[in-house]
Amino acid sequence: MTKVFVIPFHVKPMENSIMPAGLGGAYVSCYSQGDTYVEATENALIKLKSDGLYPEEILQPIHEMESGLWAEHVKEQWPDHIDHLPTQ
């Protein structure tokens, strides 16, 4: 079963970044799926770079959950944003 990983990063903006002008960096948590945390991290790195974000550091801990628990996670962690987040 595919898992969802929550991977924290320290990022800096590159040229054509989605980061608002004037910000020199940010700490972000990326949600990425994969069979392993390595695969999920590689997927997240590709997406960060496509968004013009340079990953300075991969932080710890990396959390893992079964994809079937996604709806419950969103309800607990992001109740004000349920309508804006993807469903399972």
N, CA, C and O of each residue as an XYZ file, in Angstrom:
352
protein
N       0.843     -1.182      0.000
C       0.000      0.000      0.000
C       0.886      1.243      0.000
O       1.888      1.300      0.712
N       0.519      2.207     -0.779
C       1.257      3.457     -0.824
C       1.064      4.209      0.485
O      -0.021      4.224      1.067
N       2.130      4.818      0.920
C       2.104      5.590      2.154
C       2.249      7.069      1.846
O       2.710      7.455      0.772
N       1.853      7.878      2.793
C       2.041      9.325      2.708
C       3.087      9.690      3.757
O       3.028      9.238      4.901
N       4.036     10.509      3.346
C       5.089     10.956      4.248
C       5.002     12.467      4.395
O       4.735     13.181      3.427
N       5.226     12.945      5.602
C       5.291     14.375      5.887
C       6.771     14.681      6.109
O       7.374     14.248      7.090
N       7.344     15.446      5.162
C       8.779     15.674      5.158
C       9.053     17.161      5.366
O       8.663     17.984      4.538
N       9.718     17.511      6.463
C      10.036     18.924      6.703
C      11.329     19.331      5.991
O      12.307     18.583      5.963
N      11.305     20.533      5.422
C      12.455     21.083      4.708
C      12.719     22.514      5.153
O      11.815     23.213      5.611
N      13.960     22.935      5.012
C      14.334     24.345      5.066
C      14.632     24.715      3.618
O      15.520     24.132      2.997
N      13.891     25.685      3.076
C      14.036     26.049      1.663
C      14.404     27.524      1.510
O      14.118     28.354      2.373
N      15.036     27.814      0.399
C      15.366     29.189      0.005
C      14.833     29.413     -1.400
O      14.742     28.467     -2.182
N      14.476     30.658     -1.737
C      13.946     30.916     -3.075
C      15.050     30.900     -4.131
O      16.180     31.320     -3.882
N      14.692     30.405     -5.314
C      15.558     30.483     -6.485
C      14.883     31.448     -7.462
O      13.827     32.005     -7.163
N      15.488     31.635     -8.606
C      14.876     32.472     -9.636
C      13.523     31.874    -10.012
O      13.387     30.654    -10.103
N      12.536     32.716    -10.226
C      11.171     32.297    -10.574
C      10.530     31.446     -9.481
O       9.818     30.486     -9.773
N      10.782     31.798     -8.232
C      10.246     31.066     -7.093
C       8.792     31.432     -6.826
O       8.353     32.546     -7.111
N       8.053     30.471     -6.271
C       6.686     30.758     -5.834
C       6.678     31.484     -4.487
O       5.637     31.968     -4.043
N       7.844     31.556     -3.840
C       7.940     32.229     -2.545
C       7.746     33.737     -2.740
O       8.320     34.321     -3.659
N       6.947     34.361     -1.888
C       6.737     35.801     -2.011
C       8.061     36.579     -1.964
O       8.985     36.226     -1.232
N       8.118     37.632     -2.755
C       9.311     38.481     -2.782
C       9.595     39.008     -1.379
O       8.676     39.300     -0.614
N      10.847     39.121     -1.062
C      11.239     39.648      0.226
C      11.506     38.585      1.278
O      12.114     38.870      2.310
N      11.059     37.367      1.028
C      11.340     36.289      1.971
C      12.640     35.607      1.566
O      12.847     35.292      0.394
N      13.493     35.387      2.522
C      14.783     34.771      2.227
C      14.809     33.273      2.436
O      15.788     32.614      2.087
N      13.748     32.730      2.999
C      13.695     31.304      3.251
C      12.452     30.951      4.035
O      11.694     31.821      4.464
N      12.256     29.652      4.214
C      11.081     29.187      4.951
C      11.301     27.754      5.421
O      12.121     27.016      4.873
N      10.560     27.391      6.428
C      10.492     26.003      6.864
C       9.134     25.487      6.405
O       8.100     26.056      6.752
N       9.138     24.413      5.630
C       7.903     23.881      5.062
C       7.803     22.394      5.343
O       8.816     21.708      5.485
N       6.584     21.904      5.421
C       6.332     20.470      5.510
C       5.671     20.044      4.213
O       4.621     20.565      3.838
N       6.289     19.101      3.537
C       5.774     18.605      2.259
C       5.114     17.256      2.475
O       5.658     16.381      3.150
N       3.943     17.102      1.896
C       3.253     15.821      1.901
C       3.573     15.143      0.579
O       3.362     15.716     -0.490
N       4.081     13.924      0.657
C       4.494     13.214     -0.548
C       4.193     11.729     -0.371
O       4.330     11.185      0.725
N       3.785     11.085     -1.447
C       3.504      9.659     -1.353
C       4.637      8.853     -1.959
O       5.408      9.342     -2.784
N       4.713      7.623     -1.532
C       5.712      6.710     -2.044
C       5.670      5.417     -1.261
O       5.021      5.331     -0.218
N       6.362      4.416     -1.764
C       6.437      3.146     -1.049
C       7.425      3.228      0.110
O       7.299      2.494      1.091
N       8.413      4.125     -0.002
C       9.407      4.329      1.051
C       9.599      5.822      1.266
O       9.188      6.632      0.435
N      10.221      6.185      2.378
C      10.480      7.601      2.625
C      11.486      8.158      1.626
O      11.465      9.350      1.323
N      12.367      7.302      1.113
C      13.340      7.749      0.117
C      12.623      8.165     -1.164
O      12.894      9.234     -1.711
N      11.714      7.329     -1.638
C      10.936      7.653     -2.848
C      10.109      8.916     -2.636
O      10.059      9.781     -3.511
N       9.462      9.025     -1.484
C       8.640     10.202     -1.198
C       9.496     11.466     -1.122
O       9.083     12.523     -1.599
N      10.673     11.363     -0.530
C      11.567     12.516     -0.442
C      12.042     12.943     -1.818
O      12.096     14.137     -2.111
N      12.387     11.988     -2.663
C      12.797     12.314     -4.038
C      11.673     13.018     -4.791
O      11.925     13.973     -5.526
N      10.434     12.555     -4.615
C       9.285     13.206     -5.257
C       9.120     14.637     -4.756
O       8.860     15.547     -5.542
N       9.271     14.835     -3.453
C       9.139     16.177     -2.874
C      10.238     17.101     -3.384
O       9.976     18.268     -3.677
N      11.461     16.598     -3.492
C      12.571     17.417     -3.987
C      12.326     17.885     -5.415
O      12.625     19.029     -5.757
N      11.787     17.008     -6.242
C      11.467     17.375     -7.635
C      10.436     18.496     -7.655
O      10.575     19.455     -8.414
N       9.408     18.380     -6.827
C       8.357     19.393     -6.785
C       8.882     20.721     -6.245
O       8.553     21.779     -6.780
N       9.691     20.675     -5.195
C      10.251     21.911     -4.647
C      11.054     22.652     -5.710
O      10.899     23.861     -5.879
N      11.898     21.938     -6.416
C      12.714     22.579     -7.447
C      11.856     23.143     -8.568
O      12.161     24.209     -9.103
N      10.775     22.433     -8.934
C       9.897     22.955     -9.996
C       9.163     24.217     -9.544
O       8.745     25.022    -10.377
N       9.004     24.391     -8.237
C       8.376     25.593     -7.677
C       9.399     26.697     -7.393
O       9.059     27.731     -6.819
N      10.641     26.472     -7.794
C      11.678     27.479     -7.592
C      12.165     27.574     -6.161
O      12.578     28.640     -5.706
N      12.117     26.456     -5.453
C      12.566     26.431     -4.067
C      13.785     25.521     -3.944
O      13.759     24.363     -4.360
N      14.851     26.068     -3.365
C      16.073     25.317     -3.179
C      16.046     24.674     -1.795
O      15.967     25.381     -0.791
N      16.110     23.351     -1.729
C      16.080     22.684     -0.426
C      17.439     22.763      0.270
O      18.369     22.036     -0.078
N      17.538     23.645      1.246
C      18.769     23.806      2.019
C      19.041     22.576      2.876
O      20.183     22.140      3.023
N      17.961     22.025      3.440
C      18.134     20.938      4.393
C      16.852     20.125      4.485
O      15.751     20.673      4.442
N      17.008     18.813      4.611
C      15.885     17.929      4.931
C      15.930     17.758      6.444
O      16.938     17.323      7.001
N      14.840     18.101      7.094
C      14.789     18.079      8.555
C      14.193     16.766      9.066
O      13.698     15.948      8.290
N      14.248     16.591     10.335
C      13.710     15.396     10.991
C      12.666     15.832     12.017
O      12.720     16.969     12.484
N      11.747     14.994     12.371
C      11.518     13.654     11.861
C      10.654     13.679     10.604
O       9.922     14.636     10.353
N      10.753     12.630      9.837
C       9.862     12.400      8.704
C       8.768     11.474      9.224
O       9.046     10.386      9.729
N       7.516     11.922      9.094
C       6.385     11.129      9.576
C       5.807     10.292      8.441
O       5.822     10.695      7.279
N       5.307      9.141      8.798
C       4.728      8.207      7.830
C       3.315      7.841      8.256
O       3.044      7.635      9.439
N       2.408      7.762      7.270
C       1.063      7.282      7.564
C       0.528      6.538      6.348
O       0.948      6.787      5.218
N      -0.384      5.643      6.589
C      -1.039      4.929      5.496
C      -1.950      5.909      4.765
O      -2.579      6.762      5.391
N      -2.021      5.788      3.453
C      -2.832      6.722      2.666
C      -4.305      6.672      3.063
O      -5.020      7.660      2.896
N      -4.761      5.553      3.577
C      -6.148      5.435      4.014
C      -6.496      6.305      5.215
O      -7.673      6.513      5.512
N      -5.493      6.808      5.899
C      -5.719      7.676      7.063
C      -5.683      9.156      6.716
O      -5.760     10.010      7.599
N      -5.565      9.458      5.417
C      -5.428     10.857      4.971
C      -6.599     11.728      5.440
O      -6.377     12.801      6.000
N      -7.823     11.290      5.222
C      -8.991     12.108      5.579
C      -9.004     12.417      7.080
O      -9.319     13.536      7.486
N      -8.666     11.436      7.886
C      -8.619     11.640      9.331
C      -7.508     12.639      9.694
O      -7.706     13.503     10.548
N      -6.360     12.521      9.056
C      -5.244     13.432      9.304
C      -5.632     14.880      8.967
O      -5.389     15.795      9.753
N      -6.229     15.068      7.807
C      -6.628     16.413      7.386
C      -7.647     16.988      8.364
O      -7.570     18.161      8.730
N      -8.589     16.169      8.780
C      -9.613     16.630      9.725
C      -8.983     17.074     11.047
O      -9.418     18.060     11.641
N      -7.962     16.350     11.506
C      -7.312     16.684     12.768
C      -6.331     17.849     12.641
O      -6.305     18.734     13.497
N      -5.524     17.853     11.577
C      -4.443     18.821     11.448
C      -4.835     20.105     10.719
O      -4.290     21.170     11.011
N      -5.758     20.019      9.790
C      -6.099     21.158      8.935
C      -7.612     21.356      8.826
O      -8.128     21.462      7.713
N      -8.336     21.409      9.941
C      -9.799     21.462      9.866
C     -10.339     22.686      9.118
O     -11.414     22.618      8.523
N      -9.615     23.787      9.143
C     -10.087     24.998      8.458
C      -9.830     24.961      6.950
O     -10.291     25.839      6.221
N      -9.102     23.955      6.486
C      -8.707     23.899      5.076
C      -9.177     22.636      4.368
O      -8.704     22.330      3.274
N     -10.093     21.905      4.971
C     -10.549     20.635      4.414
C     -11.016     20.781      2.975
O     -10.723     19.923      2.143
N     -11.736     21.851      2.669
C     -12.285     22.029      1.323
C     -11.216     22.366      0.295
O     -11.487     22.302     -0.904
N     -10.018     22.721      0.723
C      -8.955     23.131     -0.194
C      -7.878     22.070     -0.389
O      -6.982     22.236     -1.217
N      -7.960     20.999      0.359
C      -6.938     19.942      0.279
C      -7.463     18.758     -0.516
O      -8.669     18.513     -0.547
N      -6.567     18.026     -1.156
C      -7.008     16.863     -1.938
C      -7.616     15.786     -1.038
O      -7.270     15.661      0.137
N      -8.516     15.029     -1.614
C      -9.101     13.900     -0.894
C      -8.227     12.675     -1.142
O      -7.262     12.734     -1.904
N      -8.566     11.581     -0.502
C      -7.814     10.356     -0.696
C      -7.902      9.934     -2.142
O      -7.330      8.912     -2.523
